[in-house]
Structure formats: structure tokens, C-alpha cells
Amino acid sequence: MPQDILSLDKLKPGDRGIIVSFNEGEHSLKFMEMGCTPGEVVLFDSVAPLGDPIAIIVSGYKLTLRRSEASLINVQKTSE
């Protein structure tokens, strides 16, 4: 993977990224049904007090994901 592509769970609150791919085909349909489609911008919103789950903003709404699920989504980190 190129250096600017990383898994969604590696972002920090306030970071933005563009979804580029999924690591596992089994979950890709579930992610797309939740609005996490390739090309969609995501904002890493917050982390639960114990570190799991995380909250992201995607497709105009807040979505929570387990870190293990977020690790299956590849994003290209953006500055805006």
C-alpha cells in the first residue's frame, strides 16, 4: 500500500480521509450499505473512553465502528 493509504483505525480524531478500498470482501457490502463507499470522504470524529468503538462522520451522519471493522477500510488521508 502507498504510504498515504492506511486503514481507517489508524486515523486520529479530527483527521479526514477518502475511502479507497476494503481489505475483506465479506464485509464490503455491509460497509457500502452503511454509506462507506469508495470515494466517500470520512471524518474521524471520536473514540470511546476505552478506545473501542470509534465514531466517524460519513455520508452526512455519525457512524460507530469497532476498531476491528475500521481496520478493514483503507483510506487516503487528506488535509481537508
Biopython code that builds the backbone (N, CA, C, O; Angstrom):
import numpy as np
from Bio.PDB.StructureBuilder import StructureBuilder

atoms = [
    (1, "MET", "N", (0.835, -1.187, 0.000)),
    (1, "MET", "CA", (0.000, 0.000, 0.000)),
    (1, "MET", "C", (0.873, 1.242, 0.000)),
    (1, "MET", "O", (1.873, 1.283, 0.717)),
    (2, "PRO", "N", (0.521, 2.265, -0.791)),
    (2, "PRO", "CA", (1.283, 3.518, -0.759)),
    (2, "PRO", "C", (1.261, 4.111, 0.647)),
    (2, "PRO", "O", (0.369, 3.816, 1.443)),
    (3, "GLN", "N", (2.244, 4.943, 0.940)),
    (3, "GLN", "CA", (2.404, 5.478, 2.283)),
    (3, "GLN", "C", (1.214, 6.324, 2.747)),
    (3, "GLN", "O", (0.903, 6.329, 3.938)),
    (4, "ASP", "N", (0.545, 7.034, 1.845)),
    (4, "ASP", "CA", (-0.572, 7.882, 2.267)),
    (4, "ASP", "C", (-1.885, 7.107, 2.365)),
    (4, "ASP", "O", (-2.914, 7.696, 2.699)),
    (5, "ILE", "N", (-1.877, 5.807, 2.084)),
    (5, "ILE", "CA", (-3.058, 4.949, 2.234)),
    (5, "ILE", "C", (-2.868, 4.156, 3.529)),
    (5, "ILE", "O", (-1.844, 3.499, 3.715)),
    (6, "LEU", "N", (-3.851, 4.221, 4.412)),
    (6, "LEU", "CA", (-3.785, 3.497, 5.659)),
    (6, "LEU", "C", (-5.173, 3.029, 6.054)),
    (6, "LEU", "O", (-6.165, 3.448, 5.456)),
    (7, "SER", "N", (-5.252, 2.174, 7.041)),
    (7, "SER", "CA", (-6.571, 1.692, 7.473)),
    (7, "SER", "C", (-7.232, 2.773, 8.337)),
    (7, "SER", "O", (-6.560, 3.549, 9.016)),
    (8, "LEU", "N", (-8.538, 2.797, 8.291)),
    (8, "LEU", "CA", (-9.330, 3.820, 8.972)),
    (8, "LEU", "C", (-9.043, 3.871, 10.465)),
    (8, "LEU", "O", (-9.080, 4.949, 11.057)),
    (9, "ASP", "N", (-8.763, 2.754, 11.077)),
    (9, "ASP", "CA", (-8.495, 2.741, 12.519)),
    (9, "ASP", "C", (-7.203, 3.448, 12.900)),
    (9, "ASP", "O", (-6.987, 3.724, 14.080)),
    (10, "LYS", "N", (-6.337, 3.749, 11.934)),
    (10, "LYS", "CA", (-5.066, 4.434, 12.202)),
    (10, "LYS", "C", (-5.217, 5.954, 12.256)),
    (10, "LYS", "O", (-4.299, 6.646, 12.694)),
    (11, "LEU", "N", (-6.362, 6.483, 11.818)),
    (11, "LEU", "CA", (-6.583, 7.927, 11.890)),
    (11, "LEU", "C", (-6.797, 8.340, 13.332)),
    (11, "LEU", "O", (-7.044, 7.506, 14.203)),
    (12, "LYS", "N", (-6.699, 9.649, 13.576)),
    (12, "LYS", "CA", (-6.929, 10.211, 14.900)),
    (12, "LYS", "C", (-8.107, 11.180, 14.820)),
    (12, "LYS", "O", (-8.432, 11.664, 13.736)),
    (13, "PRO", "N", (-8.750, 11.468, 15.950)),
    (13, "PRO", "CA", (-9.876, 12.409, 15.922)),
    (13, "PRO", "C", (-9.511, 13.710, 15.211)),
    (13, "PRO", "O", (-8.471, 14.312, 15.482)),
    (14, "GLY", "N", (-10.377, 14.128, 14.307)),
    (14, "GLY", "CA", (-10.149, 15.326, 13.502)),
    (14, "GLY", "C", (-9.558, 15.051, 12.131)),
    (14, "GLY", "O", (-9.614, 15.914, 11.255)),
    (15, "ASP", "N", (-8.990, 13.864, 11.925)),
    (15, "ASP", "CA", (-8.411, 13.507, 10.629)),
    (15, "ASP", "C", (-9.503, 13.204, 9.610)),
    (15, "ASP", "O", (-10.589, 12.740, 9.956)),
    (16, "ARG", "N", (-9.190, 13.478, 8.348)),
    (16, "ARG", "CA", (-10.098, 13.172, 7.241)),
    (16, "ARG", "C", (-9.411, 12.213, 6.282)),
    (16, "ARG", "O", (-8.186, 12.190, 6.162)),
    (17, "GLY", "N", (-10.227, 11.430, 5.610)),
    (17, "GLY", "CA", (-9.701, 10.531, 4.604)),
    (17, "GLY", "C", (-10.753, 10.223, 3.555)),
    (17, "GLY", "O", (-11.944, 10.458, 3.760)),
    (18, "ILE", "N", (-10.302, 9.698, 2.440)),
    (18, "ILE", "CA", (-11.194, 9.274, 1.359)),
    (18, "ILE", "C", (-11.099, 7.755, 1.284)),
    (18, "ILE", "O", (-10.006, 7.197, 1.188)),
    (19, "ILE", "N", (-12.238, 7.099, 1.329)),
    (19, "ILE", "CA", (-12.252, 5.639, 1.264)),
    (19, "ILE", "C", (-11.777, 5.202, -0.115)),
    (19, "ILE", "O", (-12.279, 5.669, -1.137)),
    (20, "VAL", "N", (-10.791, 4.287, -0.127)),
    (20, "VAL", "CA", (-10.263, 3.806, -1.403)),
    (20, "VAL", "C", (-10.557, 2.338, -1.656)),
    (20, "VAL", "O", (-10.736, 1.940, -2.807)),
    (21, "SER", "N", (-10.613, 1.515, -0.596)),
    (21, "SER", "CA", (-10.852, 0.083, -0.793)),
    (21, "SER", "C", (-11.155, -0.588, 0.545)),
    (21, "SER", "O", (-11.126, 0.034, 1.607)),
    (22, "PHE", "N", (-11.447, -1.883, 0.445)),
    (22, "PHE", "CA", (-11.705, -2.699, 1.629)),
    (22, "PHE", "C", (-10.743, -3.879, 1.618)),
    (22, "PHE", "O", (-10.395, -4.393, 0.554)),
    (23, "ASN", "N", (-10.316, -4.308, 2.799)),
    (23, "ASN", "CA", (-9.383, -5.430, 2.906)),
    (23, "ASN", "C", (-10.062, -6.784, 2.831)),
    (23, "ASN", "O", (-9.404, -7.793, 2.573)),
    (24, "GLU", "N", (-11.352, -6.820, 3.050)),
    (24, "GLU", "CA", (-12.056, -8.093, 3.099)),
    (24, "GLU", "C", (-13.372, -7.978, 2.349)),
    (24, "GLU", "O", (-14.201, -7.131, 2.682)),
    (25, "GLY", "N", (-13.573, -8.806, 1.353)),
    (25, "GLY", "CA", (-14.786, -8.756, 0.552)),
    (25, "GLY", "C", (-16.048, -9.081, 1.323)),
    (25, "GLY", "O", (-17.128, -8.595, 0.987)),
    (26, "GLU", "N", (-15.920, -9.903, 2.359)),
    (26, "GLU", "CA", (-17.078, -10.332, 3.130)),
    (26, "GLU", "C", (-17.815, -9.164, 3.789)),
    (26, "GLU", "O", (-19.043, -9.169, 3.874)),
    (27, "HIS", "N", (-17.062, -8.163, 4.253)),
    (27, "HIS", "CA", (-17.671, -7.026, 4.927)),
    (27, "HIS", "C", (-17.928, -5.836, 4.003)),
    (27, "HIS", "O", (-18.592, -4.883, 4.412)),
    (28, "SER", "N", (-17.428, -5.865, 2.787)),
    (28, "SER", "CA", (-17.526, -4.694, 1.918)),
    (28, "SER", "C", (-18.973, -4.300, 1.625)),
    (28, "SER", "O", (-19.281, -3.109, 1.593)),
    (29, "LEU", "N", (-19.864, -5.260, 1.411)),
    (29, "LEU", "CA", (-21.270, -4.934, 1.158)),
    (29, "LEU", "C", (-21.891, -4.258, 2.377)),
    (29, "LEU", "O", (-22.636, -3.289, 2.238)),
    (30, "LYS", "N", (-21.587, -4.764, 3.565)),
    (30, "LYS", "CA", (-22.093, -4.164, 4.804)),
    (30, "LYS", "C", (-21.622, -2.716, 4.922)),
    (30, "LYS", "O", (-22.417, -1.833, 5.245)),
    (31, "PHE", "N", (-20.342, -2.466, 4.664)),
    (31, "PHE", "CA", (-19.805, -1.109, 4.737)),
    (31, "PHE", "C", (-20.489, -0.188, 3.724)),
    (31, "PHE", "O", (-20.841, 0.947, 4.047)),
    (32, "MET", "N", (-20.673, -0.680, 2.509)),
    (32, "MET", "CA", (-21.295, 0.148, 1.475)),
    (32, "MET", "C", (-22.751, 0.453, 1.814)),
    (32, "MET", "O", (-23.230, 1.550, 1.529)),
    (33, "GLU", "N", (-23.457, -0.494, 2.414)),
    (33, "GLU", "CA", (-24.834, -0.245, 2.831)),
    (33, "GLU", "C", (-24.903, 0.818, 3.925)),
    (33, "GLU", "O", (-25.920, 1.497, 4.069)),
    (34, "MET", "N", (-23.830, 0.964, 4.693)),
    (34, "MET", "CA", (-23.776, 1.969, 5.751)),
    (34, "MET", "C", (-23.269, 3.321, 5.228)),
    (34, "MET", "O", (-23.130, 4.264, 6.008)),
    (35, "GLY", "N", (-22.995, 3.430, 3.933)),
    (35, "GLY", "CA", (-22.550, 4.692, 3.356)),
    (35, "GLY", "C", (-21.053, 4.802, 3.164)),
    (35, "GLY", "O", (-20.570, 5.827, 2.683)),
    (36, "CYS", "N", (-20.312, 3.781, 3.525)),
    (36, "CYS", "CA", (-18.855, 3.788, 3.363)),
    (36, "CYS", "C", (-18.502, 3.241, 1.985)),
    (36, "CYS", "O", (-18.114, 2.080, 1.850)),
    (37, "THR", "N", (-18.636, 4.070, 0.982)),
    (37, "THR", "CA", (-18.352, 3.646, -0.383)),
    (37, "THR", "C", (-17.037, 4.267, -0.856)),
    (37, "THR", "O", (-16.679, 5.362, -0.422)),
    (38, "PRO", "N", (-16.322, 3.580, -1.739)),
    (38, "PRO", "CA", (-15.083, 4.161, -2.265)),
    (38, "PRO", "C", (-15.342, 5.552, -2.851)),
    (38, "PRO", "O", (-16.310, 5.766, -3.582)),
    (39, "GLY", "N", (-14.456, 6.486, -2.513)),
    (39, "GLY", "CA", (-14.581, 7.871, -2.956)),
    (39, "GLY", "C", (-15.263, 8.771, -1.932)),
    (39, "GLY", "O", (-15.211, 9.994, -2.054)),
    (40, "GLU", "N", (-15.897, 8.186, -0.933)),
    (40, "GLU", "CA", (-16.599, 8.957, 0.094)),
    (40, "GLU", "C", (-15.592, 9.507, 1.112)),
    (40, "GLU", "O", (-14.671, 8.808, 1.535)),
    (41, "VAL", "N", (-15.786, 10.765, 1.492)),
    (41, "VAL", "CA", (-14.930, 11.398, 2.500)),
    (41, "VAL", "C", (-15.436, 11.013, 3.885)),
    (41, "VAL", "O", (-16.639, 11.049, 4.144)),
    (42, "VAL", "N", (-14.515, 10.644, 4.773)),
    (42, "VAL", "CA", (-14.873, 10.333, 6.153)),
    (42, "VAL", "C", (-14.090, 11.249, 7.089)),
    (42, "VAL", "O", (-12.937, 11.591, 6.826)),
    (43, "LEU", "N", (-14.727, 11.633, 8.168)),
    (43, "LEU", "CA", (-14.088, 12.417, 9.221)),
    (43, "LEU", "C", (-14.046, 11.539, 10.461)),
    (43, "LEU", "O", (-15.079, 11.056, 10.925)),
    (44, "PHE", "N", (-12.856, 11.336, 10.991)),
    (44, "PHE", "CA", (-12.715, 10.570, 12.234)),
    (44, "PHE", "C", (-13.169, 11.504, 13.348)),
    (44, "PHE", "O", (-12.507, 12.503, 13.630)),
    (45, "ASP", "N", (-14.290, 11.185, 13.980)),
    (45, "ASP", "CA", (-14.907, 12.092, 14.942)),
    (45, "ASP", "C", (-14.390, 11.890, 16.364)),
    (45, "ASP", "O", (-13.881, 12.831, 16.973)),
    (46, "SER", "N", (-14.513, 10.675, 16.899)),
    (46, "SER", "CA", (-14.128, 10.471, 18.297)),
    (46, "SER", "C", (-13.877, 8.990, 18.581)),
    (46, "SER", "O", (-14.149, 8.111, 17.763)),
    (47, "VAL", "N", (-13.345, 8.763, 19.783)),
    (47, "VAL", "CA", (-13.050, 7.408, 20.250)),
    (47, "VAL", "C", (-13.731, 7.231, 21.602)),
    (47, "VAL", "O", (-13.713, 8.146, 22.426)),
    (48, "ALA", "N", (-14.326, 6.076, 21.840)),
    (48, "ALA", "CA", (-14.936, 5.783, 23.138)),
    (48, "ALA", "C", (-13.852, 5.805, 24.222)),
    (48, "ALA", "O", (-12.674, 5.611, 23.921)),
    (49, "PRO", "N", (-14.243, 6.039, 25.473)),
    (49, "PRO", "CA", (-13.256, 6.149, 26.558)),
    (49, "PRO", "C", (-12.271, 4.977, 26.669)),
    (49, "PRO", "O", (-11.114, 5.187, 27.031)),
    (50, "LEU", "N", (-12.699, 3.775, 26.372)),
    (50, "LEU", "CA", (-11.787, 2.633, 26.456)),
    (50, "LEU", "C", (-11.124, 2.301, 25.113)),
    (50, "LEU", "O", (-10.469, 1.267, 24.982)),
    (51, "GLY", "N", (-11.295, 3.181, 24.114)),
    (51, "GLY", "CA", (-10.612, 3.014, 22.835)),
    (51, "GLY", "C", (-11.388, 2.280, 21.754)),
    (51, "GLY", "O", (-10.930, 2.205, 20.614)),
    (52, "ASP", "N", (-12.548, 1.738, 22.086)),
    (52, "ASP", "CA", (-13.335, 0.996, 21.104)),
    (52, "ASP", "C", (-14.794, 1.084, 21.516)),
    (52, "ASP", "O", (-15.098, 0.755, 22.663)),
    (53, "PRO", "N", (-15.708, 1.501, 20.672)),
    (53, "PRO", "CA", (-15.607, 1.733, 19.233)),
    (53, "PRO", "C", (-15.127, 3.152, 18.915)),
    (53, "PRO", "O", (-14.855, 3.959, 19.804)),
    (54, "ILE", "N", (-15.037, 3.419, 17.612)),
    (54, "ILE", "CA", (-14.722, 4.759, 17.130)),
    (54, "ILE", "C", (-15.958, 5.312, 16.431)),
    (54, "ILE", "O", (-16.823, 4.558, 15.984)),
    (55, "ALA", "N", (-16.031, 6.638, 16.341)),
    (55, "ALA", "CA", (-17.132, 7.286, 15.631)),
    (55, "ALA", "C", (-16.557, 8.054, 14.450)),
    (55, "ALA", "O", (-15.567, 8.775, 14.581)),
    (56, "ILE", "N", (-17.192, 7.888, 13.299)),
    (56, "ILE", "CA", (-16.803, 8.621, 12.095)),
    (56, "ILE", "C", (-18.037, 9.345, 11.567)),
    (56, "ILE", "O", (-19.170, 8.984, 11.884)),
    (57, "ILE", "N", (-17.801, 10.351, 10.771)),
    (57, "ILE", "CA", (-18.898, 11.014, 10.068)),
    (57, "ILE", "C", (-18.711, 10.704, 8.592)),
    (57, "ILE", "O", (-17.675, 11.010, 8.002)),
    (58, "VAL", "N", (-19.736, 10.089, 8.004)),
    (58, "VAL", "CA", (-19.695, 9.665, 6.606)),
    (58, "VAL", "C", (-21.089, 9.808, 6.025)),
    (58, "VAL", "O", (-22.071, 9.495, 6.698)),
    (59, "SER", "N", (-21.194, 10.265, 4.813)),
    (59, "SER", "CA", (-22.480, 10.418, 4.121)),
    (59, "SER", "C", (-23.472, 11.256, 4.923)),
    (59, "SER", "O", (-24.682, 11.047, 4.841)),
    (60, "GLY", "N", (-22.950, 12.206, 5.699)),
    (60, "GLY", "CA", (-23.818, 13.124, 6.425)),
    (60, "GLY", "C", (-24.340, 12.631, 7.760)),
    (60, "GLY", "O", (-25.192, 13.290, 8.357)),
    (61, "TYR", "N", (-23.861, 11.498, 8.251)),
    (61, "TYR", "CA", (-24.307, 11.041, 9.562)),
    (61, "TYR", "C", (-23.156, 10.416, 10.337)),
    (61, "TYR", "O", (-22.130, 10.048, 9.765)),
    (62, "LYS", "N", (-23.345, 10.302, 11.661)),
    (62, "LYS", "CA", (-22.324, 9.711, 12.521)),
    (62, "LYS", "C", (-22.527, 8.203, 12.576)),
    (62, "LYS", "O", (-23.642, 7.719, 12.768)),
    (63, "LEU", "N", (-21.441, 7.478, 12.404)),
    (63, "LEU", "CA", (-21.446, 6.022, 12.382)),
    (63, "LEU", "C", (-20.393, 5.528, 13.356)),
    (63, "LEU", "O", (-19.272, 6.037, 13.372)),
    (64, "THR", "N", (-20.743, 4.542, 14.169)),
    (64, "THR", "CA", (-19.743, 3.943, 15.051)),
    (64, "THR", "C", (-19.350, 2.578, 14.506)),
    (64, "THR", "O", (-20.183, 1.814, 14.019)),
    (65, "LEU", "N", (-18.063, 2.298, 14.604)),
    (65, "LEU", "CA", (-17.490, 1.039, 14.124)),
    (65, "LEU", "C", (-16.538, 0.489, 15.169)),
    (65, "LEU", "O", (-15.872, 1.248, 15.873)),
    (66, "ARG", "N", (-16.475, -0.802, 15.268)),
    (66, "ARG", "CA", (-15.426, -1.425, 16.080)),
    (66, "ARG", "C", (-14.087, -1.163, 15.385)),
    (66, "ARG", "O", (-14.029, -1.032, 14.162)),
    (67, "ARG", "N", (-13.042, -1.090, 16.157)),
    (67, "ARG", "CA", (-11.717, -0.876, 15.550)),
    (67, "ARG", "C", (-11.380, -2.012, 14.586)),
    (67, "ARG", "O", (-10.749, -1.784, 13.554)),
    (68, "SER", "N", (-11.798, -3.229, 14.919)),
    (68, "SER", "CA", (-11.519, -4.364, 14.033)),
    (68, "SER", "C", (-12.219, -4.186, 12.685)),
    (68, "SER", "O", (-11.682, -4.596, 11.656)),
    (69, "GLU", "N", (-13.411, -3.578, 12.674)),
    (69, "GLU", "CA", (-14.109, -3.296, 11.415)),
    (69, "GLU", "C", (-13.416, -2.153, 10.677)),
    (69, "GLU", "O", (-13.227, -2.218, 9.462)),
    (70, "ALA", "N", (-13.040, -1.110, 11.411)),
    (70, "ALA", "CA", (-12.378, 0.045, 10.791)),
    (70, "ALA", "C", (-11.049, -0.342, 10.158)),
    (70, "ALA", "O", (-10.613, 0.284, 9.192)),
    (71, "SER", "N", (-10.407, -1.368, 10.697)),
    (71, "SER", "CA", (-9.116, -1.800, 10.141)),
    (71, "SER", "C", (-9.270, -2.427, 8.757)),
    (71, "SER", "O", (-8.280, -2.602, 8.048)),
    (72, "LEU", "N", (-10.493, -2.766, 8.368)),
    (72, "LEU", "CA", (-10.753, -3.366, 7.055)),
    (72, "LEU", "C", (-11.031, -2.324, 5.967)),
    (72, "LEU", "O", (-11.170, -2.673, 4.795)),
    (73, "ILE", "N", (-11.111, -1.044, 6.353)),
    (73, "ILE", "CA", (-11.402, 0.037, 5.413)),
    (73, "ILE", "C", (-10.122, 0.820, 5.168)),
    (73, "ILE", "O", (-9.537, 1.353, 6.110)),
    (74, "ASN", "N", (-9.676, 0.897, 3.919)),
    (74, "ASN", "CA", (-8.475, 1.642, 3.544)),
    (74, "ASN", "C", (-8.865, 3.042, 3.107)),
    (74, "ASN", "O", (-9.777, 3.227, 2.301)),
    (75, "VAL", "N", (-8.160, 4.025, 3.652)),
    (75, "VAL", "CA", (-8.432, 5.427, 3.308)),
    (75, "VAL", "C", (-7.148, 6.117, 2.881)),
    (75, "VAL", "O", (-6.047, 5.722, 3.264)),
    (76, "GLN", "N", (-7.319, 7.155, 2.080)),
    (76, "GLN", "CA", (-6.201, 8.035, 1.735)),
    (76, "GLN", "C", (-6.370, 9.275, 2.587)),
    (76, "GLN", "O", (-7.346, 10.010, 2.430)),
    (77, "LYS", "N", (-5.445, 9.512, 3.475)),
    (77, "LYS", "CA", (-5.532, 10.648, 4.387)),
    (77, "LYS", "C", (-5.455, 11.947, 3.590)),
    (77, "LYS", "O", (-4.622, 12.096, 2.696)),
    (78, "THR", "N", (-6.339, 12.881, 3.931)),
    (78, "THR", "CA", (-6.345, 14.192, 3.265)),
    (78, "THR", "C", (-6.157, 15.284, 4.303)),
    (78, "THR", "O", (-6.368, 15.069, 5.497)),
    (79, "SER", "N", (-5.761, 16.444, 3.841)),
    (79, "SER", "CA", (-5.562, 17.562, 4.757)),
    (79, "SER", "C", (-6.857, 18.337, 4.971)),
    (79, "SER", "O", (-6.977, 19.062, 5.959)),
    (80, "GLU", "N", (-7.814, 18.205, 4.084)),
    (80, "GLU", "CA", (-9.085, 18.938, 4.252)),
    (80, "GLU", "C", (-10.231, 18.016, 4.184)),
    (80, "GLU", "O", (-11.378, 18.447, 4.303)),
]
sb = StructureBuilder()
sb.init_structure("model")
sb.init_model(0)
sb.init_chain("A")
sb.init_seg("    ")
for serial, (resi, resn, name, xyz) in enumerate(atoms, 1):
    if name == "N":
        sb.init_residue(resn, " ", resi, " ")
    sb.init_atom(name, np.array(xyz, "f"), 0.0, 1.0, " ", f" {name:<3s}", serial, name[0])
structure = sb.get_structure()
